[in-house]
Amino acid sequence: MKKIFLLISIIFIYACGYSPLYLAGKNDLFLNLKKIEGDFELNNYIKNDFKISSDVNSPNVFDINAVTKIDKVILTKDATGDATDYRLDFSVKFIIASENLENKVVSYNESFKIKKNDQKFEQSNYEKEIKRNFSEIVKDKLILYLLNFNDN
């Protein structure tokens, strides 16, 4: 009985027309990053993510200007006054223009709470990894937004 159910499930899934949203990491969008301001490291991550996800031959061209901002806020301190917990606040504002769209503004904000590591090198690497993850999250959200816009 389990084998029959499994077989029917597999046939149904393959026959329903399902296809992954990020097929091979490319979309039918060309994200042309005109200008980007703010945190240098985060900006480089965003530029690279856009290059990887863009299709140069796409008719759907979006000209994008971006402003990024990172704030490092101390949440708690120990008895000596040294910070023990931080919150990294990330924000990015995209100004998007295309043939079908006139200067649409889209903003994304995220916060990450982290504990201070005694080793500065490890702390720095961890913060870089958080920036990298944020850039991927923002890229994915923006692509979904633009794909939904194109469908309408």
Backbone bond lengths (Angstrom), bond angles and torsions (degrees), N, CA, C in turn:
res aa  C-N    CA-C-N  psi(-1)  N-CA   C-N-CA  omega(-1)  CA-C   N-CA-C  phi
1 M - - - 1.447 - - 1.538 110.32 -
2 K 1.348 116.37 -41.15 1.459 120.01 179.77 1.523 110.94 -65.29
3 K 1.318 117.01 -37.33 1.463 120.55 -179.48 1.523 111.00 -66.60
4 I 1.310 116.59 -38.67 1.462 120.46 179.72 1.534 109.42 -67.07
5 F 1.323 116.65 -44.27 1.462 120.76 178.47 1.527 110.99 -61.20
6 L 1.331 116.91 -42.62 1.455 121.72 178.74 1.530 110.48 -63.20
7 L 1.309 117.39 -43.38 1.461 121.85 179.83 1.533 110.79 -63.16
8 I 1.314 116.90 -45.56 1.466 120.96 179.42 1.531 110.02 -64.22
9 S 1.328 117.46 -40.43 1.464 120.94 178.95 1.523 111.21 -62.58
10 I 1.311 117.28 -44.03 1.467 121.14 -179.70 1.527 110.42 -64.34
11 I 1.315 117.13 -44.14 1.468 120.63 179.22 1.529 110.06 -62.71
12 F 1.322 117.07 -41.84 1.466 120.49 -179.89 1.519 111.71 -63.82
13 I 1.324 117.18 -43.61 1.465 120.84 -178.21 1.523 110.89 -64.85
14 Y 1.309 118.27 -42.63 1.453 120.69 -179.82 1.525 112.08 -72.29
15 A 1.303 117.87 -28.18 1.458 121.14 -176.83 1.522 113.06 -88.36
16 C 1.312 119.11 -11.09 1.467 120.30 -174.12 1.518 113.07 -83.40
17 G 1.322 119.49 -4.67 1.453 121.49 177.90 1.510 113.65 85.88
18 Y 1.306 117.71 17.07 1.460 121.07 179.01 1.523 109.74 -65.52
19 S 1.327 116.34 134.61 1.460 121.04 171.50 1.526 107.78 -141.39
20 P 1.313 117.76 143.45 1.461 120.39 -178.27 1.522 111.70 -63.17
21 L 1.328 115.70 146.89 1.459 121.23 -178.96 1.522 111.01 -65.55
22 Y 1.307 117.30 -42.79 1.456 121.65 -178.95 1.515 110.03 -103.89
23 L 1.289 116.34 64.17 1.457 121.73 -178.90 1.528 109.50 -63.31
24 A 1.312 116.04 113.53 1.463 124.19 178.93 1.531 112.76 58.86
25 G 1.326 117.32 22.74 1.454 120.78 175.96 1.520 114.96 74.80
26 K 1.320 119.09 1.24 1.463 121.81 -178.80 1.519 109.70 -113.05
27 N 1.293 115.01 150.40 1.453 122.26 176.30 1.513 107.61 -129.06
28 D 1.300 116.29 167.17 1.451 120.25 178.33 1.527 109.51 -85.83
29 L 1.330 115.32 53.95 1.462 122.78 -179.81 1.520 109.13 -138.45
30 F 1.318 115.04 145.08 1.450 119.60 170.54 1.522 107.30 -117.38
31 L 1.316 116.16 111.64 1.462 122.70 -178.87 1.521 108.35 -94.30
32 N 1.321 115.72 101.52 1.458 122.43 -177.36 1.530 108.66 -95.12
33 L 1.314 115.88 99.69 1.462 121.52 -177.58 1.530 108.55 -81.12
34 K 1.332 115.85 102.22 1.464 121.96 -176.32 1.524 112.06 -76.05
35 K 1.333 115.85 -49.40 1.463 120.70 -174.51 1.521 108.25 -147.02
36 I 1.330 115.58 139.14 1.462 119.80 177.79 1.529 108.33 -140.78
37 E 1.327 115.43 133.28 1.463 121.86 -178.45 1.513 109.33 -126.86
38 G 1.323 116.40 156.60 1.452 120.83 176.11 1.513 112.02 120.11
39 D 1.328 116.11 -144.09 1.459 123.26 -176.47 1.533 110.35 -64.73
40 F 1.323 117.15 121.13 1.462 123.12 -175.12 1.529 112.41 -58.33
41 E 1.310 116.74 -48.16 1.466 121.01 -176.39 1.530 111.38 -65.71
42 L 1.313 117.40 -46.83 1.465 121.42 178.01 1.531 110.59 -62.36
43 N 1.313 116.89 -39.31 1.465 120.71 178.65 1.525 111.49 -61.59
44 N 1.331 117.12 -40.91 1.463 120.02 177.74 1.527 111.71 -63.99
45 Y 1.325 117.33 -40.22 1.461 120.30 177.38 1.527 110.85 -62.61
46 I 1.324 116.42 -42.70 1.470 120.14 -179.82 1.525 110.54 -65.78
47 K 1.335 117.51 -43.29 1.472 120.74 177.84 1.524 110.91 -57.59
48 N 1.326 116.71 -46.87 1.463 120.23 -179.29 1.521 111.81 -64.35
49 D 1.328 117.40 -41.11 1.465 120.51 178.54 1.524 111.05 -62.84
50 F 1.322 116.75 -40.15 1.466 120.13 179.18 1.521 111.08 -66.28
51 K 1.333 117.25 -40.56 1.468 120.40 178.78 1.523 111.33 -62.13
52 I 1.323 116.34 -42.73 1.459 120.88 -178.39 1.527 111.27 -67.02
53 S 1.319 117.14 -37.83 1.458 121.54 -173.75 1.522 113.71 -88.72
54 S 1.309 118.85 -7.60 1.461 121.41 -175.68 1.519 111.71 -91.23
55 D 1.334 113.90 147.95 1.453 122.22 173.92 1.524 107.52 -110.04
56 V 1.323 117.00 109.11 1.461 122.14 -174.57 1.524 111.58 -60.96
57 N 1.324 117.72 -30.85 1.460 121.78 -177.01 1.526 113.18 -88.09
58 S 1.292 117.96 6.26 1.461 122.11 -177.59 1.522 111.48 -72.65
59 P 1.327 117.14 141.30 1.470 119.66 174.39 1.534 111.83 -77.83
60 N 1.327 117.75 -14.56 1.464 122.67 -179.75 1.529 109.66 -90.23
61 V 1.319 116.07 88.71 1.464 121.75 -176.91 1.525 108.80 -100.72
62 F 1.324 115.68 128.88 1.456 122.19 177.18 1.522 108.56 -120.84
63 D 1.333 116.34 120.03 1.463 121.72 174.52 1.519 107.47 -87.87
64 I 1.326 115.82 125.99 1.459 120.65 -172.08 1.525 110.61 -126.64
65 N 1.325 115.11 131.71 1.462 122.71 167.51 1.520 106.38 -111.18
66 A 1.325 116.94 141.62 1.459 119.99 -175.96 1.526 110.87 -135.01
67 V 1.328 114.15 147.32 1.464 121.85 173.73 1.522 106.61 -129.90
68 T 1.336 116.19 122.15 1.463 120.72 -179.85 1.522 109.43 -111.31
69 K 1.325 114.38 152.52 1.461 119.62 178.87 1.523 108.69 -148.43
70 I 1.320 115.73 136.67 1.457 121.59 176.55 1.528 107.87 -127.99
71 D 1.323 115.37 129.37 1.461 121.18 175.03 1.523 108.34 -119.15
72 K 1.324 115.97 134.84 1.459 121.81 176.56 1.521 106.99 -110.31
73 V 1.343 115.64 108.82 1.456 121.91 -174.25 1.527 109.11 -107.75
74 I 1.320 116.17 131.51 1.468 120.77 177.13 1.523 108.10 -79.64
75 L 1.338 115.17 126.20 1.462 120.24 179.40 1.524 112.14 -95.01
76 T 1.337 116.90 -47.54 1.467 120.31 -179.55 1.528 109.93 -137.28
77 K 1.333 113.46 154.05 1.466 120.78 176.95 1.519 108.42 -127.00
78 D 1.339 115.03 154.41 1.463 118.87 176.17 1.530 109.47 -86.92
79 A 1.319 116.61 -173.42 1.470 121.64 -175.88 1.525 112.55 -63.70
80 T 1.328 117.04 -27.61 1.470 119.97 -178.93 1.528 111.80 -85.35
81 G 1.301 117.58 -5.17 1.462 121.00 179.35 1.513 114.22 93.96
82 D 1.340 116.82 3.08 1.458 120.13 177.27 1.524 109.85 -82.19
83 A 1.325 116.02 141.80 1.462 120.75 -179.97 1.530 109.96 -68.86
84 T 1.329 116.70 138.13 1.464 121.30 176.91 1.523 112.33 -114.84
85 D 1.323 116.92 -30.47 1.468 120.94 179.17 1.523 109.22 -128.96
86 Y 1.347 114.22 139.40 1.456 121.15 178.72 1.521 109.84 -123.60
87 R 1.306 114.08 161.58 1.455 120.56 167.92 1.517 106.65 -127.98
88 L 1.334 116.11 125.71 1.456 120.99 175.73 1.524 107.59 -98.14
89 D 1.321 116.16 117.80 1.459 121.99 178.16 1.521 108.29 -102.59
90 F 1.317 116.02 119.68 1.453 122.31 178.96 1.519 109.05 -109.36
91 S 1.305 115.91 138.32 1.458 119.28 172.02 1.522 108.09 -142.94
92 V 1.314 114.56 143.84 1.461 120.81 176.48 1.520 107.39 -139.88
93 K 1.314 114.89 135.78 1.460 121.19 178.53 1.522 107.51 -119.84
94 F 1.329 115.92 122.39 1.455 122.09 177.87 1.525 108.77 -104.59
95 I 1.323 116.02 133.46 1.456 122.00 171.08 1.523 105.33 -110.18
96 I 1.329 115.58 112.92 1.459 121.95 -169.55 1.526 109.28 -110.62
97 A 1.326 115.79 133.42 1.462 121.22 175.54 1.526 108.16 -133.99
98 S 1.324 115.25 142.78 1.464 121.59 174.14 1.513 107.59 -154.84
99 E 1.328 116.16 -175.93 1.462 120.05 178.56 1.525 110.94 -62.95
100 N 1.334 116.79 -36.95 1.460 121.58 -175.84 1.520 113.55 -92.59
101 L 1.319 117.07 -5.74 1.462 120.59 -170.22 1.522 109.50 -138.20
102 E 1.315 116.31 132.19 1.462 120.04 179.02 1.523 110.17 -106.52
103 N 1.290 117.10 108.32 1.468 125.09 173.64 1.530 113.95 38.45
104 K 1.288 115.27 65.94 1.466 121.96 174.63 1.524 107.85 -83.98
105 V 1.334 116.54 135.16 1.467 121.67 -179.69 1.526 108.45 -106.67
106 V 1.329 115.57 126.37 1.460 122.17 178.79 1.520 107.76 -127.37
107 S 1.340 116.38 129.72 1.468 121.02 -179.42 1.516 110.03 -121.82
108 Y 1.315 115.28 144.35 1.468 122.04 176.03 1.525 108.20 -131.78
109 N 1.321 115.22 136.68 1.462 121.77 178.95 1.523 109.35 -130.88
110 E 1.305 116.08 140.94 1.464 122.23 176.48 1.521 108.32 -143.38
111 S 1.330 115.85 151.46 1.465 121.77 175.26 1.521 109.13 -129.67
112 F 1.311 115.40 140.37 1.456 121.96 177.26 1.522 108.23 -129.33
113 K 1.320 116.11 129.10 1.464 120.65 176.34 1.522 107.99 -96.10
114 I 1.332 115.39 132.86 1.466 120.37 179.81 1.511 109.86 -136.05
115 K 1.310 115.26 152.63 1.462 121.87 174.21 1.519 108.19 -95.55
116 K 1.325 115.43 146.51 1.454 120.48 179.85 1.522 109.18 -71.67
117 N 1.312 114.44 133.00 1.455 121.23 175.96 1.528 107.51 -97.60
118 D 1.323 117.02 139.15 1.462 120.74 -178.90 1.532 112.12 -66.64
119 Q 1.318 116.51 -25.12 1.457 119.97 179.81 1.524 108.71 -94.12
120 K 1.307 116.20 115.60 1.469 122.40 -174.88 1.531 112.11 -61.31
121 F 1.331 116.75 -37.54 1.460 120.43 -179.81 1.526 110.67 -63.60
122 E 1.321 116.87 -45.44 1.471 121.35 178.39 1.529 110.04 -64.15
123 Q 1.321 117.40 -40.19 1.465 121.87 178.83 1.528 109.96 -61.60
124 S 1.314 116.52 -45.31 1.458 121.62 -179.56 1.528 111.12 -63.23
125 N 1.323 116.57 -44.37 1.467 120.16 178.64 1.524 111.79 -63.09
126 Y 1.321 116.80 -38.78 1.454 121.01 179.22 1.531 110.75 -65.28
127 E 1.320 116.98 -41.90 1.464 120.68 178.09 1.527 111.05 -65.92
128 K 1.333 117.16 -37.39 1.471 120.30 175.80 1.522 111.02 -63.10
129 E 1.316 117.03 -40.70 1.462 121.17 178.83 1.531 111.01 -64.94
130 I 1.312 116.76 -37.72 1.466 120.39 177.05 1.529 109.96 -65.51
131 K 1.331 117.49 -40.93 1.467 120.58 176.78 1.522 110.85 -62.08
132 R 1.308 115.57 -41.61 1.479 120.50 179.67 1.529 109.98 -62.41
133 N 1.325 116.79 -45.16 1.465 120.73 179.26 1.523 111.08 -63.47
134 F 1.334 116.99 -40.78 1.459 120.02 179.00 1.521 111.25 -62.79
135 S 1.328 116.90 -41.15 1.469 119.65 -179.90 1.527 110.62 -62.86
136 E 1.324 117.70 -38.18 1.464 120.61 177.84 1.530 111.22 -67.96
137 I 1.329 116.60 -40.63 1.469 120.85 178.40 1.526 109.93 -61.72
138 V 1.323 116.76 -45.95 1.459 121.24 -178.61 1.526 110.64 -64.37
139 K 1.321 116.44 -43.15 1.465 120.24 179.03 1.517 110.62 -60.64
140 D 1.326 117.26 -45.32 1.464 121.08 -179.97 1.527 111.57 -62.99
141 K 1.327 117.06 -42.89 1.464 120.65 179.50 1.531 111.03 -64.93
142 L 1.324 116.76 -41.31 1.457 119.95 -179.88 1.522 111.33 -66.63
143 I 1.316 117.20 -41.77 1.464 120.44 178.53 1.526 110.64 -63.08
144 L 1.321 116.93 -42.92 1.467 119.46 177.06 1.525 110.98 -61.38
145 Y 1.325 117.07 -41.81 1.452 121.35 178.06 1.531 110.52 -60.40
146 L 1.334 116.69 -47.08 1.457 120.02 -178.02 1.517 112.52 -70.07
147 L 1.337 117.67 -35.25 1.462 120.29 175.65 1.517 111.18 -64.56
148 N 1.326 116.66 -41.07 1.467 120.38 177.01 1.521 110.91 -66.34
149 F 1.307 116.96 -36.77 1.455 120.65 177.78 1.523 110.52 -64.77
150 N 1.346 117.34 -41.48 1.462 121.55 -179.94 1.516 112.24 -66.53
151 D 1.342 117.14 -31.73 1.467 120.23 -178.84 1.518 111.54 -71.18
152 N 1.310 117.79 -25.76 1.482 120.76 -177.02 1.494 112.13 -83.40
